[in-house]
């Protein structure tokens, strides 16, 4: 089963104390819809996180619409109370490409899972939770619009767009604080956008990607490069 997830941004940027046996399976889930985005459904034990998730989905859809990227089919998200085990490590959220389903821990469960959870070197909170949801939403929308059906080699392209969106949905004040914390400008012509760089500096990767995407006069040709990308890194033209 093919999956995209916040392997770096929801794992490495957190200070984790992982005790998997302390988590229990979620209770019977209820189904909820988002009024502004009827193609987006939520499965959750209760309605406590529904407003947060709907708001995050709306922010992500509006941000990506600027680049003519839209959901092409319904997307569902399941709010759970436990971590997700993926290929030898634990994660807080993931996007399942086969089912078009996002799994995400609830904010209370996520905060309880780590003593000092962080995102982009900041304490994790409701706003960063919206950013995390937007990140996973971007993986789904990327999948809907990509010509690379197999998605075998486009992780760099996906993470570029997912992190740019994640920063893009934050408040201007929060986003500027993150950008100011990094001695990094946008990706430049001749640079290679890679998950290797992201692994070493996920916050810098996000900042460079956001600045590059939002400062282009005409971003659509580069968006098409991302959608058609089939290699391990993206060379900036």
N, C-alpha and C positions, 0 to 999 in steps of 0.2 A: 504494500500500500504506500503510495507516494504522499509525502507530507512536507509542508513548509511550516516553519515555526520560528519563534524568536529565540533561536539557539544562542545567539550572542546577546541580543539586547534584553532578553528576559531571563537570561541565566548568568552570564558573566558580569553583567552590570549590577547584579544583586549580590549582597553579602548573604549567603545562604547557610542556614542550619537545616539540613534535610533529615527528617525523621519520617520516612514513608509510612511506617506502621501506625503513625498517629492520625492518619487521614482515613476517613470512612467514605464509603460510596454515597453519592447524593441520594436524597429521598426521591420519591416519585415526582417527576417533573411536570410542570404545567406549561402550556403553550401561550405565548404572547406575540403580538404584532406591533410594529412601529407605525404610528399613524401617518407620518410623513414619508415613510418608505415601506409600502405594503409588500414589496418583494423581499423583505428582510424579516425573519422570524426568530424568536428567542425561546429556548427551552430552559426552564429554571425551576428550582424547588419552590420559589415564591417570587413576588414581584419587586423585591427590594433593589435589585440591580437593573431592572428593566429600563428605567429612565436614563441611567448612566450609559447603558449599552446603546439605546436608541439615539441618544445625543451623539455618542462617538461615531456611530454608523453614519449619521447625517453629516457630521463634520468631514468624515473621510470621503463620502460621495461628492460633496460640494467641492472639496479640494481637488479631487481627481477630475471632476467635470471641467475644470479650467484647462485640462490637457486632453479633453475629448475622450476620456476613459470612463466608461459607464458599466455598471453591472449588466450582464446579458441574460441572466437567469436568477431565480431566487437563491438567496444565501441564508443559511441558518447558523445560529450560534447556540451552543450549549454551555450554560454556566454550571460549573461543577465546584466541588469543595475539596478536591484533592489534586495533587500534582500529576503530571503526565510523564510516564516513563518512555523515553525515546532513545533507542540505540545506545544505551549505556549511560544516560544522564537524565536528570529530571528537569522538566520545563513547566512554566506557568501557563503557556498558551501555545496553540498550534493551529494550522490550517490544513485540513485533509483535502487534497486535490481531487480524489476520486469522488467523494460525497459532497463536495462544496460546503463542508461543514467546518465551523470554527469551534474549537474547545477553548474555554478560558476559565480560569479559577475566578471565583467571586472575589471582590476586593477585600472583604473581611478575612476570608480564608487565606488569601495571598499575603496579607499583612501579618497574619498569625504564623505563617510558615517560615518567616525569617525575622531575626531580632532587629536588624537595621536594613530593610529592603531599600534599594536605590534604583533610580533610572537616570541615565546620563549624569551620573555623579551627584544626583539630588535625591533627597528623601522621596520615596514613592508615596503618591497621594491620589486623590480622585482625578486630578487633571492628567497625571501620568497614566492612570488607568485608561482614560479616554484615548490617550496616545497609543497605548498598547493594543487596544481594540482596533484603532484605525490602522495600525501596522498590519494586523492579520486581515483586515478587510482589504487592504491593498494587495496582499497576496492573492486573494480571491478574484478581485477585479483584474489584476494582471493576468491571471489564468484565463479569464473570460475573453481578453483582448489579444492574447499572444498568439502568434502563428506557430510557435514551437509547442506542439501538442504534448510532446513527451516531457518537456521541462527538465531535461537531463543536465544541461550545462548553463542554465541562465540564472543561477543563484545570485551572482553579482548584480545583474540587471534588476532582479526582483528586490534585493535588499536596498539597492540605491533608491528605488521608488518608495519602498515601504518606510525607510528611515526618513526620507524627505517628507513624506506624508505625515509621519508620526510627529515630526517637528512642526509641520505646517498647521496641524490642528490645535496646537497649544496656544495659549494666550500670547500676545505680542511681548508682554513683559517677561513671561517665563522663557519664551523662545530666545529673546535677546540675552538673557542671563546665561543660557546654555552656550549660545554662540560666543559671547564675550569670554567665556571660561576657556575657550580653545584658541590656540595660536594657529588658526587654519583658515585659509580662504577657499574659494570654490575649486572644484576640479578644473584643471587647465588643459588646453590642447596638448596631446601627447601623453597625458597621464593614463595609467591603467587602473580602472576601478575594480578592486578585487576584494573577495571575502577575507583574504589574508590580512589586508590593511584593516578591515573591519574587526578581525579577531584581536589585533594588537591595540586598536584605538577605536572602539565602537562609537564613542561620543564624537570624536573627530570625523569619523566616517559619515555620521549623520549630518554634522554641520556642513561638511564639504558637499554632500549630496544636495542638501536643502538649498544652499547658496547657489550651486551650479544650476539647479533646476529653475529656481525662481528668478535668476538674473539673466537668463537667456532672452534675447529679444524675440526670437521665434523658436520656441521649444519643440514644436511638432516634429521636425526631422529627427531630433534626438529621441523623442518618444518612440518613433517608428524603429529606430535602431534598437531600443530596449525591447520592443515587442517582437522583433524578429531575431533577437540575439540567440546564438547557439554555441557560446564558448565560455570558458572559465572566468574570463575577465572582460571588461568593456573598455575599449580604447576610445578615449575622448577625441573627437575630430578637431 
